[in-house]
Amino acid sequence: MIQRVEAIVLRTFRYGDNSIIADLFTDGDGHLSIIVPVGKTKTSRYRAQLLRPLSVLSVDYVSPRDGGLARVKDMHLAVAQKSIPFDEAKLNISIFLAELLTRTLHGEPANAPLFAYIKTSVEWLDNATTDYLNFHLVFLMRLTRFLGFYPNLSDAADFFDLRGACFSSTAPLHPDFLRGDEAQKVLLLMRMDYETMRLFHITKEERNRCVEVLLDYYRLHLPDFPELKSFEILKELSK
């Protein structure tokens, strides 16, 4: 049976000499692994460049009968990105977020609001001309709403309990908490969105520290969440 979905590319890897396996997050079927024949010539139907991280595709595929890989029947760009593939900072942000989404969305069922959030976020980044270096901070924080561990911001106090996802007036009886200025940074991040984040001045060091804390937060709430290799590259590119 042929299915048609809109899909966001999460990661790819080679399969033999002439094929790529792509992990996708789709609007109708959630997480999907699909095998795609690729070539290197201009006449090839599919080329590897089509499967860049966070590309948005329209995909027709044949559902596997035995729980194996889906096979592509037709595939093309649903949204042509005009800046992300050519802007080093944006490209590295997209690689980082694609790695994070690969780790958080594996096996995820269909979730139309989550798909729409990712798609519109990627489109915003692609269209931005300035003031987008805090983009991944906003993306990570707001993604937690869909993943089930959005911070409880009522009763803001001196300590933020990373395990409990809430503020506390006293230090928790475990080491996973923020205090003082770092606890207040949680409130700052929650006030930011893509349109207003330009109004918040955050240094390179503060931005990288925020990402470190957010990744620790994800690790506490998602089983087997690993270290993200792409973060090291992202840290060097932050201004």
Sequence and secondary structure as in RCSB ss.txt:
>XXXX:A:sequence
MIQRVEAIVLRTFRYGDNSIIADLFTDGDGHLSIIVPVGKTKTSRYRAQLLRPLSVLSVDYVSPRDGGLARVKDM
HLAVAQKSIPFDEAKLNISIFLAELLTRTLHGEPANAPLFAYIKTSVEWLDNATTDYLNFHLVFLMRLTRFLGFY
PNLSDAADFFDLRGACFSSTAPLHPDFLRGDEAQKVLLLMRMDYETMRLFHITKEERNRCVEVLLDYYRLHLPDF
PELKSFEILKELSK
>XXXX:A:secstr
 EEEEEEEEEEEEEETTTEEEEEEEETTTEEEEEEEE  SSTT SS GGGG TT EEEEEEE  SSS  EEEEEE
EEEE  SSGGG HHHHHHHHHHHHHHHHHHTT    HHHHHHHHHHHHHHHH  SS TTHHHHHHHHHHHHHT  
 B TT  SEEETTTTEEESS  SSS EEEHHHHHHHHHHHH  TTTGGGS   HHHHHHHHHHHHHHHHHHSTT 
   THHHHHHHH  
